[in-house]
Amino acid sequence: MIISVMVCPESPSSPSILEVVVMFSPISIKDQFLYSFGSNHTGNQTIWIVKFATEYKGAWANNADPLYHLVQDCQGVSITTGIDDTATFALDVFDTDSTSNDMNLYFVRNDEL
């Protein structure tokens, strides 16, 4: 699946199209210690791993945190539940707060897909 996203680099008058390749692969997990979800998510769960890339290195960086803006932009975004879910959410939103027991979305930076 290829998704085109409109981004504005340095000037709002010169937007460019960024192609993001998204690969969805649901997997079942039993061993929560292999993943970094909040401690409220235990037991056998089905998770989705999405791999994507950008053409601009450091697109989400803020000082020393290379994923800062990505994490902040996803925090609190509404999600649809009740569709073959295995997890129970306190709120129907993405929780990217690494200090939260309800964290249900996190990002891992890699140099290759």
Secondary structure, 3 states (H helix, E strand, C coil): CEEEEEECCCCCCCCEEEEEECEEEEEEECCHHHCCCCCCCCCCEEEEEEECCCCCCCCCCECCECCHHHHHHHCCCECCCCCCCCCCCCCCECCCCCCCCCCCCCCCCCCCC
